[in-house]
Amino acid sequence: MTDPQDPQDPQQQLRDALDALDSAVAPYAEQPFSSGGCTYCYSEADLVALAGPARLVPDELLGLVATETPDHWDDFPGLYRRLTPRIVRGMVADTLPVSHAWIASWLLRARWREWPAAERDALDAVWSAWWTAVLDAHPGTVGSASYVLETIAVVTGGLAPWLDEWARTRTAAADRHLDDAVDDWLFEGQLTDLWYGFLNDVHATPELLPWLLSLEDGRIGAASLELIEIIAYG
């Protein structure tokens, strides 16, 4: 059994990446912030809390802000940037009652690729560590592969590097995740025209179909493979 404190353990690497994200954003998240926003939906007390240190924002308010439309805030990118470490940690641990697809779409609209390099690099490290961690264990504690793939594909702009890693990972856990994901993608014909993100930010089908058909024989069950071929070739 892998030692949970082993620095090479994927689960430990994910914990380390989340801690590094906290540290990278902390200087910005702890300084005073002008949190002007919709006073119809949010009380003065809410706005005061959002103007203070991000670590002190109540969990319930955090969940609301995580999916609130950008037009509710005077500075949506700034507010989301401050709260991102907590939002991402809650998403990874599945303790934030918010759709992962929504958070992924909102991170794009917060323009996270324009944040300071240290923060961008820390987020990139989280995406990579999260993907490796989910493929490492089945069932796991950091979400299903299809759930995680949707999130990281949206925030990074595509599926290719994540699918490549999945293809290379020939473990029982990775293959069981693949079985589950194929069932998800084939449910009610979703794979025919599958989009990722709350706002349909990434068209997944054009990347998923050829990847599924390129996998080694035996990785996908015969019945599922037949359905995938019907979708691909009509």
Legacy VTK file of the C-alpha trace (Angstrom):
# vtk DataFile Version 3.0
C-alpha trace
ASCII
DATASET POLYDATA
POINTS 234 float
0.000 0.000 0.000
1.248 3.468 -0.865
2.269 5.581 2.092
-0.136 8.600 2.105
2.790 10.782 3.186
5.022 9.595 0.321
5.856 12.701 -1.758
5.535 10.524 -4.889
2.021 9.391 -3.982
-0.412 11.057 -6.459
-2.850 11.874 -3.679
-0.092 13.592 -1.705
1.039 15.444 -4.818
-2.493 16.770 -5.228
-2.594 17.924 -1.617
0.754 19.641 -2.104
-0.477 21.339 -5.293
-3.568 22.659 -3.515
-1.406 23.985 -0.681
0.881 25.662 -3.225
-2.144 27.313 -4.845
-3.179 28.674 -1.445
0.283 30.153 -0.998
0.459 31.614 -4.501
-2.844 33.498 -4.226
-2.578 34.377 -0.519
-0.899 37.798 -0.962
-3.811 38.920 -3.117
-6.525 37.040 -1.235
-5.573 38.552 2.113
-5.397 42.199 1.125
-8.438 44.517 1.304
-10.681 44.331 -1.741
-13.456 46.507 -3.124
-16.265 43.977 -3.407
-19.011 46.065 -4.921
-21.839 43.953 -6.195
-25.559 43.385 -6.547
-27.260 44.658 -3.398
-30.532 43.023 -4.421
-29.020 39.525 -4.164
-26.348 40.177 -1.520
-26.560 41.949 1.800
-24.199 44.612 3.049
-22.788 42.000 5.429
-22.066 39.698 2.477
-20.204 42.439 0.633
-18.208 43.284 3.764
-17.240 39.620 4.154
-16.141 39.436 0.514
-14.029 42.574 0.982
-12.073 40.957 3.815
-9.615 38.053 3.817
-10.795 35.289 1.488
-10.147 32.624 4.122
-12.855 34.170 6.315
-15.651 34.183 3.724
-18.420 31.888 5.055
-18.780 28.579 3.225
-22.380 29.257 2.233
-21.447 32.612 0.697
-18.485 31.002 -1.064
-20.820 28.503 -2.712
-23.109 31.284 -3.911
-20.296 33.357 -5.363
-18.761 30.309 -7.059
-21.673 30.159 -9.518
-23.008 33.707 -9.508
-23.126 35.372 -12.904
-20.232 37.772 -13.525
-22.533 40.749 -14.021
-23.386 40.684 -10.295
-19.945 42.052 -9.391
-18.060 45.264 -10.003
-14.838 43.266 -10.393
-15.725 39.654 -11.130
-12.206 38.532 -12.218
-10.686 40.020 -9.068
-13.264 38.482 -6.758
-13.037 35.039 -8.341
-9.252 35.163 -8.293
-9.264 35.798 -4.541
-11.631 32.902 -3.882
-10.236 30.418 -6.405
-8.045 28.416 -3.975
-11.031 27.730 -1.738
-13.380 27.103 -4.665
-10.955 24.694 -6.338
-10.193 22.877 -3.084
-13.911 22.431 -2.443
-14.465 21.230 -6.001
-11.662 18.672 -5.780
-12.877 17.369 -2.408
-16.514 17.483 -3.564
-17.446 19.517 -0.501
-18.712 22.520 -2.438
-22.341 21.988 -3.531
-21.682 23.508 -6.929
-21.444 22.052 -10.443
-17.845 21.527 -11.551
-18.882 22.485 -15.092
-20.076 25.833 -13.799
-16.825 26.539 -11.948
-14.780 25.652 -15.027
-16.769 28.058 -17.186
-16.495 30.808 -14.584
-12.723 30.398 -14.301
-12.509 31.109 -18.009
-14.599 34.227 -17.564
-12.391 35.287 -14.666
-9.548 35.186 -17.237
-7.319 33.036 -15.069
-4.719 32.813 -17.848
-4.102 36.544 -17.345
-3.358 36.242 -13.620
0.229 36.544 -12.324
2.546 33.750 -13.464
2.890 32.193 -10.004
-0.881 31.808 -9.732
-1.249 30.427 -13.264
1.534 27.933 -12.677
-0.016 26.844 -9.384
-3.365 26.237 -11.066
-1.716 24.302 -13.885
-0.028 22.128 -11.264
-3.400 21.456 -9.627
-4.979 20.392 -12.926
-2.110 18.009 -13.627
-2.011 16.567 -10.112
-5.789 16.188 -9.969
-5.855 14.201 -13.201
-3.037 11.923 -12.103
-4.700 11.405 -8.726
-8.065 10.478 -10.189
-6.514 7.902 -12.520
-4.538 6.476 -9.607
-7.475 5.063 -7.633
-10.924 3.615 -8.291
-13.133 4.340 -6.552
-11.328 7.481 -5.516
-11.920 10.477 -3.297
-11.330 13.236 -5.861
-14.117 12.597 -8.363
-14.751 10.436 -11.400
-12.538 10.631 -14.456
-15.318 12.016 -16.645
-16.033 14.717 -14.028
-12.394 15.733 -13.738
-11.756 15.550 -17.479
-14.606 17.942 -18.199
-13.294 20.455 -15.685
-9.670 20.469 -16.750
-10.487 20.312 -20.468
-12.577 23.475 -20.152
-10.080 25.449 -18.077
-7.114 24.426 -20.242
-8.878 24.584 -23.597
-8.789 20.978 -24.759
-8.724 17.258 -24.016
-5.638 16.030 -25.881
-2.927 16.043 -23.153
-5.283 14.527 -20.605
-6.456 11.803 -22.989
-2.836 11.048 -23.895
-2.006 10.487 -20.229
-5.063 8.270 -19.808
-4.012 6.148 -22.782
-0.533 5.720 -21.288
-1.843 4.802 -17.839
-2.370 1.067 -18.057
-3.592 0.301 -14.551
-6.709 -1.393 -13.247
-7.900 1.893 -11.742
-7.485 3.824 -15.000
-9.301 1.121 -16.954
-12.198 1.024 -14.496
-12.500 4.791 -14.804
-12.548 4.330 -18.566
-15.414 1.829 -18.312
-17.392 4.278 -16.176
-16.640 7.204 -18.482
-17.664 5.320 -21.617
-20.970 4.452 -19.947
-21.439 8.147 -19.114
-20.585 9.313 -22.630
-22.864 6.758 -24.293
-25.824 7.425 -22.015
-28.700 8.703 -24.134
-26.311 9.202 -27.032
-24.389 12.057 -25.391
-21.175 11.193 -27.208
-22.827 12.080 -30.515
-22.550 15.776 -29.687
-20.890 16.199 -26.291
-19.989 19.653 -25.025
-18.053 20.456 -21.868
-18.591 23.374 -19.513
-21.709 25.025 -18.188
-21.672 27.374 -21.186
-20.607 24.707 -23.705
-17.054 25.982 -23.827
-15.401 22.895 -25.369
-16.808 20.533 -27.990
-15.586 17.196 -26.657
-16.845 14.797 -29.345
-14.265 15.656 -32.042
-11.428 14.778 -29.659
-13.069 11.916 -27.785
-14.242 9.837 -30.738
-10.882 9.340 -32.492
-9.174 8.828 -29.145
-11.592 6.079 -28.116
-11.154 4.359 -31.465
-7.354 4.559 -31.157
-7.137 2.731 -27.833
-5.586 -0.709 -27.674
-7.813 -3.708 -28.255
-9.590 -4.815 -25.120
-9.645 -1.511 -23.267
-13.250 -0.905 -24.278
-15.869 -3.632 -24.152
-17.124 -4.988 -27.464
-20.692 -3.738 -27.040
-19.573 -0.220 -26.142
-17.006 -0.159 -28.946
-19.705 -1.085 -31.458
-21.819 1.884 -30.331
-18.802 4.202 -30.552
-18.110 2.995 -34.112
-21.735 3.603 -35.088
-21.452 7.187 -33.818
-18.113 7.699 -35.559
-18.942 6.144 -38.899
-22.723 6.489 -39.023
LINES 1 235
234 0 1 2 3 4 5 6 7 8 9 10 11 12 13 14 15 16 17 18 19 20 21 22 23 24 25 26 27 28 29 30 31 32 33 34 35 36 37 38 39 40 41 42 43 44 45 46 47 48 49 50 51 52 53 54 55 56 57 58 59 60 61 62 63 64 65 66 67 68 69 70 71 72 73 74 75 76 77 78 79 80 81 82 83 84 85 86 87 88 89 90 91 92 93 94 95 96 97 98 99 100 101 102 103 104 105 106 107 108 109 110 111 112 113 114 115 116 117 118 119 120 121 122 123 124 125 126 127 128 129 130 131 132 133 134 135 136 137 138 139 140 141 142 143 144 145 146 147 148 149 150 151 152 153 154 155 156 157 158 159 160 161 162 163 164 165 166 167 168 169 170 171 172 173 174 175 176 177 178 179 180 181 182 183 184 185 186 187 188 189 190 191 192 193 194 195 196 197 198 199 200 201 202 203 204 205 206 207 208 209 210 211 212 213 214 215 216 217 218 219 220 221 222 223 224 225 226 227 228 229 230 231 232 233
